[in-house]
Amino acid sequence: MPLWRMHYSSISFQNDGLYKSLPHYSAGPFHPVIMSLALLTGLCLCLPTSNALTVFQTYRAVSQDGEVQFCCSYNHIGRHVPEELRVTLYRGLFGEEEEQEVCTSSFSHNQTLFQTKGERGGVGAGNRETPVLCRGQVEAGMVNLTISGLRGNDTDLYRCAIEVMYPPPYLRVFGNGTLLYIPEEPDCPALEPKRRDDSGSLWTRPPLVSVAWVSLLLMVVSNVAFVLYQVLQRKKRFGGIAPMISQNDGRFGYGNFQ
């Protein structure tokens, strides 16, 4: 069946007193090949022609038992799935200097865990005596970071950067930042928690040293009281007996017997 077919109609007009008729063309049904090519062209136009990467972070995280956890989520748009990525944690709202880099690690798309060491305040800050430990749990489009070793003065805004290393093109995007709050640990010893007795009043557990001193003092007082009691009982028992006076003048040994 031909793609186009021509129909003659009775359309005419008058020109210089002569009637002329023109052929009228109408489109026939579409050919299947033409329809397939048109569909493929539309699909190609809808496919993304550029790569894009976005990174999101949780707003705030609080340290518990010396560790703080937060999430770095990323969304990659492109023709290829990233096979090798790298995450880097920076301290501060701006800047990418070495002094602001806390820790960094590379991971693959089929990797689930990674662990690396860093330094407080940045790799170039010289805090080698107090290193930090960064652990990551990788999921689809998400990296859960766990940071341990931070102190109270490390409370700050921390940004994670996600890099697509392979396949090309290379992409690097920063997140919006997460405020990490590290509670200050007190230098003085913690007070004993107060408890309520059966009557509802509060009481505090006494220190062990005070209990020992009180026990020793009670023991000494008990011993002294016992000795005084024995002395008083002896005086009361022998207090009514008069002492015997000797009548011996020294000349005889039996002077008391008269």
Secondary structure, DSSP 8 states (H G I E B T S, - for coil): --SEEEEEEEEEEEETTEEEEEEEEEE----HHHHHHHHHHHHHHHS--S-EEEEEE-SEEE-BTTEEEEEEEEEEESSS---EEEEEEEESSS---GGGEEEEEEEETT--EEEEEEETT-GGG--TTSEEEEEEEEETTEEEEEEES--GGG-EEEEEEEEEEESSS-EEEE---EEEE-----SS-----EEE-TTS-EEE---HHHHHHHHHHHHHHHHHHHHHHHHHHHHHHHTT---------SS-TTTT--
